[in-house]
């Protein structure tokens, strides 16, 4: 009994097998020999050397590929044995008895050799030989099921159009149910492990879709087991993938109509016999089916011919049955968690379907239903959401998920720009209600974003800005106060701010009451605060808003009153942005910001590189496009409305730049005329004398304006240089005075030290002091004048002293009190705790008794 197959003998064995198979047609007795040899192929492959797997790889691959070719033999027994042999590749077992000198080849060796030999392709081709042989067909499908677990085999099967061949026979009779199960798994593997687009293309034909339709219909109406329901859902997923191909004949096959019926029969009663008496259970598979049907509707609606079928199937009405608050004490077929998930899925589906079916949406009073549902989302009614699904993200324990998807639905509807829809929304109080929602959703920025966009579109199209009201302006101002650090956090605050700025355009600008309220609440200050962040993505939008706001005569005062960091003014900020923009554009300026080329004072580096070429009259030139592609024109417009002559807080550098901004329009006009002149030259046209003189005068005038601006800039720079020199001299004079004062102080201190340490110097100073005192007195004393002695006899200090000197560092008991040795020591001044206090009068020997304050 042979228990193994040596690799070195494999080629010879398969050669014998091929010879036996070739003789079967004329000598049927060779069937038994061929069968026996095929049984050997299921035995383990053994190698004598480690290198045998590589050495005999080609022979092994060719030998295994021969198994697929042998499927041509008209023998059911042999075909089944070939399939069993291949299936054994995936269930290899070690030899029952150890063979000395041999070891088993790796477990995956046969599988790899099958991939190299292209066995999968030949097995697919063999399917065409088994039209009516069910048992053999099931074995071949089992083989393909195993082979399709490999990407290499799936690629080979795809080239052999396995998907088309297998799908076309899905509905073949099979009492066991294995054909459908194995075919579905093979299709899944092909979609996952090979080119998905190619497989979809193979399945997008009428034959395959009719087979899928019949299979799904039968499973939908007769799914009683968990296995059947799961298989039904798998078929629907495959169908959904095929439906993504616009070229798939879903409508022609009648599959689209049936899918719409199955998706809506539970909500909209139908007399169609397919669904009569049919009801979905709350099993998990049926719940998944419902979600898959909602999903396939979203995909089908992308094909415009499907719209009429959606109308006939009353899809919008069916989906709106979920857009309502939960009703108490009402029995529903789904659990609370399942119903919530289906509700969110239905609203998400409406966002795709309703914009295509506006008439159905309006006939169902869609706006009123959605707004009522939103009102419930805002209410304090108890609702314990589960938030387990994809659509319920962030909605556990609250109604934010419902609010978010309802707002997406409204946004989808107003984005259609249908006048009927927008008018109906306004009449139903959408703007006021959504403004209240904004305050409710301040912490949920994504919800806030949707509300802002909806209001923006409605107001932009309805021209009813006054209904936005002060509440709406307050919410916009609240968002504009967002911490600037959050704009760079990646959490979407920058998107929220963009939407808020768009809302200013549509909801405030043009409505005088809203504009005035915005200004009153320091909205312009907030705009300038954001502008001062120097984030390029916001600058263009904010400057556009500023241009429009400056038409309001009250705006200029607010702009001029704004102060940024380091007391920066709005004009200085705008000029700084101009310089930054020109630096990024590569405009030529010298180190002081002066114009270098007076012929092209505004030229960017892109304009320098771009050659002037003749263009049709309806195509804007590079110079014209430059106006829209950067913020210089907007800065010029804002500063122009603020009055160039009275801008506060500007430095000399700002004034130099302001000269260019002031002449921006003149420079741009000259630039465009220069382009016209150059295009005329390139087209080799010769203007008449008058036109030529006019063109030359315009270009010369533009250049002269440039020279005049350069001259003015030079004067400003020189004036500033002189001013800097004067300021420098003032600083030097101040420093010099400080040094002189310091020298005098030092000299005074030296004199003081000399008087203190040298008695002769002290006496000399005393004489000079007395002499100065005498010189200051009148030479003649008036009559009856009282002379007051200014000297204090017995005083031992070296500096002029007041009438009383208190030495706190010397205890009173040692010195007898302050001024004890002087002539004015008439009273005793006690020191208690370091502070002088009033005491009772004391007796003296020379004067009568009296009270004297200390």
C-alpha positions, 0 to 999 in steps of 0.5 A, spaced: 500 500 500 502 506 497 502 511 503 506 517 500 508 521 493 515 522 493 516 529 489 522 526 485 517 521 482 511 526 481 512 528 474 512 520 472 506 519 476 502 524 472 505 522 466 502 515 467 495 519 469 495 523 463 496 517 458 491 513 462 486 519 461 487 519 454 485 512 453 479 512 457 474 515 451 476 508 447 477 504 452 473 505 458 477 500 462 482 505 464 477 509 468 479 504 474 486 505 473 486 513 473 481 513 479 487 509 483 492 514 481 488 520 482 487 517 489 495 517 490 494 525 488 491 526 495 497 523 499 502 527 502 508 530 498 514 527 501 521 530 499 528 527 500 532 533 501 530 540 503 531 543 496 526 538 493 521 543 493 525 548 489 528 543 485 521 540 483 517 546 483 516 547 476 514 539 475 509 539 481 506 546 478 505 542 471 502 536 474 497 539 479 495 544 473 493 537 469 488 536 474 484 541 471 485 539 464 482 532 466 475 535 468 474 534 460 473 526 461 466 524 461 466 521 467 462 523 474 466 519 478 473 521 476 471 528 476 468 528 483 475 524 485 479 530 482 475 535 486 476 531 492 483 531 491 484 538 490 480 539 496 485 535 500 490 540 499 487 544 504 486 539 509 493 536 509 495 530 514 501 528 516 503 521 514 500 515 518 507 512 518 514 515 518 518 513 512 526 513 513 529 518 509 523 522 507 520 528 510 513 531 508 513 538 504 510 544 507 503 544 508 502 550 504 506 547 498 501 544 494 496 550 495 502 554 492 503 550 486 496 550 485 497 557 484 503 557 480 500 552 475 493 556 474 489 550 477 483 556 478 482 558 471 481 551 468 476 549 474 472 555 472 472 553 465 470 546 467 464 549 469 461 550 462 461 542 462 457 541 468 450 544 465 446 539 468 450 535 473 448 538 480 453 533 484 459 535 480 457 542 479 457 542 487 464 539 488 467 544 483 464 550 487 467 547 493 473 547 490 473 554 487 470 556 494 477 553 497 481 556 491 478 563 492 481 564 499 488 566 495 488 573 491 493 569 486 487 564 484 482 570 485 486 574 479 486 567 475 478 566 476 477 573 474 480 573 468 476 566 466 470 571 468 468 566 474 463 571 477 459 572 470 459 564 470 457 563 477 452 568 478 448 566 472 447 559 475 445 562 482 438 560 481 439 553 478 435 548 482 438 545 488 434 542 493 440 542 498 442 549 498 449 548 497 449 551 490 447 558 492 451 558 499 458 556 495 456 561 490 455 567 494 461 566 498 466 565 492 463 572 489 464 575 496 472 572 495 472 575 488 470 582 490 474 582 496 481 579 493 481 581 486 479 587 482 472 590 485 471 594 479 472 588 474 468 583 478 462 589 478 463 589 470 462 582 469 456 582 474 453 588 471 449 584 465 441 582 465 443 575 466 446 576 472 441 581 475 435 577 473 438 571 477 440 575 483 433 578 483 430 571 483 434 569 488 433 575 493 426 575 492 425 567 494 429 568 500 426 575 502 419 571 502 421 564 504 426 566 509 425 562 516 432 560 518 437 564 521 441 561 515 436 563 510 436 570 513 443 571 513 444 569 506 439 573 503 442 579 506 449 577 503 445 577 496 443 584 498 450 586 499 452 584 493 446 587 489 448 594 492 455 593 490 453 592 483 448 598 483 454 602 484 455 601 477 451 606 473 451 601 467 448 596 471 441 594 468 437 594 474 431 598 472 431 593 466 431 587 470 426 590 474 430 589 480 430 596 482 422 596 483 422 590 487 427 593 492 423 599 493 417 595 494 421 591 499 424 597 502 417 601 503 412 595 504 412 596 512 411 603 512 406 604 506 401 599 505 401 595 498 397 590 494 402 587 491 402 580 492 410 579 493 409 583 500 401 581 501 401 578 508 409 579 509 412 582 515 419 583 518 421 580 525 425 584 530 431 579 529 438 582 528 438 579 520 431 583 519 434 589 522 440 589 518 436 587 512 432 594 513 438 598 514 441 595 507 434 597 504 435 604 506 442 604 503 441 601 497 435 606 496 441 612 497 445 608 491 439 607 486 437 614 487 444 617 484 441 614 477 436 619 475 431 614 471 430 611 478 426 617 480 420 616 477 420 609 481 421 612 487 415 617 486 411 611 484 413 607 491 412 613 495 419 612 498 419 619 501 412 618 505 415 611 507 421 615 510 417 620 513 414 615 518 420 615 522 421 623 522 417 624 529 418 624 536 417 617 540 409 616 541 408 613 548 404 607 549 405 605 542 407 598 540 412 598 535 416 592 531 423 594 533 426 595 540 428 602 542 435 601 540 433 599 533 428 604 532 432 609 534 438 607 529 432 606 523 430 613 525 437 616 524 438 612 518 431 614 515 433 621 516 440 620 512 436 617 506 431 622 506 437 627 505 439 624 499 432 622 496 428 628 498 432 633 494 430 629 487 423 629 489 421 636 491 414 635 490 413 629 494 417 632 499 412 638 499 406 634 499 408 630 505 409 637 508 416 636 509 418 642 512 413 642 517 415 635 519 422 636 520 421 643 524 416 640 529 421 634 530 427 639 531 422 642 536 422 636 540 430 635 539 430 642 543 425 640 548 426 637 555 422 631 554 426 625 557 429 621 551 434 615 553 438 614 546 443 609 545 448 612 540 450 605 538 450 606 531 454 610 526 449 615 525 448 615 532 455 617 534 456 622 540 448 622 541 448 617 547 443 620 552 441 626 548 438 628 542 444 631 538 444 625 533 437 627 531 438 634 531 444 633 527 441 629 521 435 633 521 439 639 520 443 635 514 436 634 511 434 641 511 441 643 509 440 638 503 433 641 501 435 649 501 441 647 497 436 645 491 435 653 491 428 651 490 424 658 491 418 654 494 422 650 499 425 656 502 419 660 502 415 655 505 421 654 511 420 662 512 413 661 513 414 656 518 418 660 522 425 656 520 429 662 521 427 664 528 427 657 530 434 655 528 436 661 531 434 659 538 437 652 536 444 656 535 443 658 542 442 650 544 447 648 540 453 652 542 457 646 545 456 642 539 459 646 533 457 641 528 450 642 529 451 650 529 455 649 523 449 646 519 444 651 522 449 657 520 449 654 513 441 653 512 440 660 515 445 663 510 442 659 504 435 661 506 436 668 507 440 669 501 435 666 497 429 669 500 431 676 501 428 676 508 434 678 512 430 682 518 427 676 520 434 674 523 433 679 528 438 681 534 438 674 537 442 671 531 447 677 531 448 675 538 450 668 536 454 670 531 458 675 536 459 669 540 462 664 535 467 670 533 469 670 540 472 663 540 479 662 543 484 663 537 488 657 539 482 653 538 482 655 530 489 651 530 486 645 534 484 641 528 477 640 531 473 644 526 473 651 529 476 654 523 470 651 519 465 654 524 468 660 524 468 660 516 460 659 516 459 664 521 463 669 517 459 667 511 452 668 515 455 675 516 455 676 509 448 673 508 444 675 514 447 682 516 450 686 511 444 689 507 439 689 513 440 696 516 438 694 523 442 688 524 448 692 521 447 697 527 446 692 532 452 688 530 456 695 530 453 697 537 455 690 540 463 691 537 462 686 532 467 690 527 472 690 533 471 682 533 472 682 526 479 686 526 481 681 532 480 675 527 484 679 522 490 681 526 491 673 527 494 674 520 491 667 518 491 668 510 485 663 510 480 668 513 483 675 511 480 675 504 473 674 507 474 679 512 476 684 508 470 683 503 466 684 509 469 690 511 468 693 504 461 692 505 460 694 512 464 701 510 458 703 506 455 704 513 457 711 515 457 709 522 463 704 521 469 708 520 468 711 527 469 704 530 474 702 525 478 708 527 477 706 535 480 699 534 486 698 538 490 691 537 496 689 541 502 694 542 496 700 541 496 698 533 491 701 529 486 698 524 490 702 518 496 700 521 494 693 521 491 693 514 498 696 511 502 691 514 497 686 511 499 689 504 506 689 505 506 682 507 501 680 501 506 684 496 512 680 499 509 673 498 507 675 491 514 677 490 513 685 488 519 689 487 520 694 493 527 696 496 529 696 503 525 702 505 519 700 501 519 704 495 517 703 488 523 700 484 520 700 477 516 706 476 513 702 469 510 696 473 509 698 480 504 693 482 507 687 478 508 680 482 513 675 480 508 671 477 506 677 472 514 677 471 514 670 469 507 670 465 508 673 458 503 677 455 499 674 450 493 676 445 487 673 449 479 674 446 475 680 449 471 675 454 477 672 457 480 676 463 488 678 462 493 677 468 493 684 470 485 683 471 485 676 474 490 679 479 485 684 482 481 678 484 487 673 486 489 677 492 487 682 498 490 688 495 484 691 492 480 690 498 485 693 502 485 699 498 477 699 498 477 699 505 482 705 506 479 709 501 472 709 505 476 710 511 479 717 508 487 716 506 488 723 509 486 722 516 488 715 518 491 715 526 497 711 528 501 710 522 509 710 522 513 713 517 514 706 514 506 705 514 506 712 510 511 710 505 506 704 503 500 708 504 503 712 498 502 706 493 496 704 496 493 711 495 495 710 487 493 703 487 487 704 482 491 709 477 497 704 477 492 698 475 489 702 470 496 704 467 498 696 468 492 694 464 493 699 458 500 697 458 497 690 457 493 692 451 499 696 448 503 690 448 497 685 445 497 690 439 504 690 438 504 682 438 498 682 434 502 686 429 496 692 429 498 699 428 493 704 431 491 710 428 495 716 430 490 719 435 490 712 438 497 711 438 498 718 442 493 716 447 496 710 448 503 713 449 500 719 453 496 714 458 503 709 459 507 716 460 502 718 465 502 712 469 509 712 469 509 719 471 505 718 477 510 712 479 515 717 479 511 722 483 510 717 488 517 715 489 519 722 490 514 723 495 516 717 498 523 719 498 521 726 501 518 722 507 524 717 508 528 723 508 524 727 513 524 721 517 531 721 517 532 728 519 527 727 525 531 721 527 537 725 528 533 730 532 530 725 536 537 722 537 540 729 539 535 730 544 536 723 547 544 725 547 542 732 550 538 728 556 544 723 557 549 729 557 544 733 562 544 726 566 551 725 567 552 733 569 547 732 574 551 726 577 557 729 577 554 735 581 551 730 586 558 727 586 561 733 588 556 735 593 557 729 596 565 730 596 564 737 599 560 734 605 565 728 606 570 734 607 566 738 612 565 731 616 572 729 616 576 736 616 575 741 622 578 747 618 574 745 612 568 745 616 569 752 619 571 755 612 564 752 610 561 755 616 564 762 615 561 762 608 554 760 610 554 766 615 557 770 610 551 768 605 546 769 610 548 776 612 549 778 605 542 776 604 539 780 609 537 787 609 542 792 610 537 797 614 532 794 619 525 797 619 523 800 625 519 796 630 522 789 627 523 783 631 529 780 630 529 772 630 536 768 632 537 763 626 543 760 629 542 754 635 547 755 640 551 748 642 549 745 635 554 739 634 552 738 627 555 739 620 549 741 616 543 746 617 538 743 621 531 744 623 528 746 630 528 739 632 532 733 631 530 726 634 535 720 634 531 714 634 537 709 635 540 712 641 535 710 648 533 716 651 535 714 658 542 715 656 542 722 653 536 725 657 532 726 651 533 729 644 536 736 644 538 735 651 545 739 651 542 745 647 539 752 649 532 750 646 531 744 651 526 747 655 521 741 654 522 733 655 520 729 649 519 722 650 520 717 645 515 711 646 515 705 641 519 710 636 514 715 635 513 722 638 507 723 643 504 729 646 505 729 654 503 733 660 507 740 661 513 740 665 516 745 670 522 749 668 526 753 672 527 759 668 519 760 665 513 761 669 508 754 668 505 753 662 503 748 657 507 747 651 505 741 645 511 737 644 
